[in-house]
């Protein structure tokens, strides 16, 4: 069975790009376009990994990651955060709320896929 990867991203074209590269690698992709919907879907779908945009409508990615990390049911979910603002402070914030990795957009496809393979247990 294919591992499930959840993507919470509000940019439709970037979501299509991520979905395409993940599906080509054999992952099942679940998506949400805002933080609140994403939180609900993570609990329903129980993905193996979450790719999370920082700038989202409603709850931003930092708050989503913080809530997931503080919830016993989702605290071990590996999270990769992405942001168009690739500042050091964003990376520090992402790691402090529980993300395992932070990449600035546009992220290199092979770098992202290698990190996903590292974070999803075989």
N, C-alpha and C positions, 0 to 999 in steps of 0.2 A: 504494500500500500504506500502511496506517495505521501511524503511529509507535507503537512499543511503550513503555508506561510501566509500570515495576515499582513496586509499592507493598509496602513491608515495614511491617506494622501488626498489632499483636496484639489490638486491639479490633475484634471482628467487626462491630459496628454502624458504626463509623467507616470501616472498610474497605469496607463496602457503600456508604456515602455517597460516598467517593472514587471507587470503581469506577463508580458510577452517573453522576457528573458527568463523569468522563473518557470513558466510553463514549458519552455523549450528544454529546461533542465529536468523536467519531470515532477516539479512541485505542483501541488494543488494550491491555488491562490484564492484567498478570501479577502474582500476589501471593504473599506468604509471611507467616507469622505469627511468625517468630522470625529472629534474625540469622544463624544458621548456615545455615538453609534458604535465606534470602535471598541470602547470598553465593554459594551453589551455583547458584541459579536465575539470578542476574545473569550468571554465566559461561556457562551453558547458553543462555539466551534472548537475550543481548546487547541489552538495552533501550536506547532513545534517551535515557531519563531515569529517575531513581530518586527516589521520594518515600519518605522514611525516618523512622520514628518514633524518638524518642530512647530512650524507656523500653520495652525489649523483654526477653523472657525469654532467658536465656543471654547472648549478646553484646549489649551495648547499641548504640544507633545510632551513638554516637561511635566505638566500636571498629570497627563495620562500615564506616563511612565512611573511617576511617583505613586499614583494610586495602585497601579498593578504591582509594583515592588512591595508596597505595604500590605497587600492582600495575600493571606496565606495560600489561597487557591491559585494565585498567579505569580507569586513572588519569584519563582525559579524560571519563568519564561524569559528566554534570551531576547533582548531588544537591541536592534540596530537603529539609531536615530540618524535622520538626514536633515540637512538644512541648506537653504540657499545662502544663508549667512554663515560662512565657515570660520567664524572668529574663535579664538582660543577660549574665550569665556563661555561660548555655547557648548564647546566640547566638555569643558569642566563641569558645566551645569548638567549636561546629559549624563555624564558618568556619575555625578553625585546623586542623581535621582534613580540610578539603577541600570542605566543602559550599559550594554557590554561593549558597544562600539559607536563611534560617531563619524560620519562622513559628510563632507561638503558636497553639495550638488554642483555640477553633474558628477555623479560617482562613476568611477571606472567599472565597467561590467564585470571584468574578471576579478578585480579586487573585492567587489561585493559578493560575487558567487563563492569565492574562496573563503570569505569570512562566514558566509552562511553554512558552508560545508563544515567549517571548524566548529560552529556553534550548535548545529543540530546533531545529536547523538545518532550514530549509525545503527 
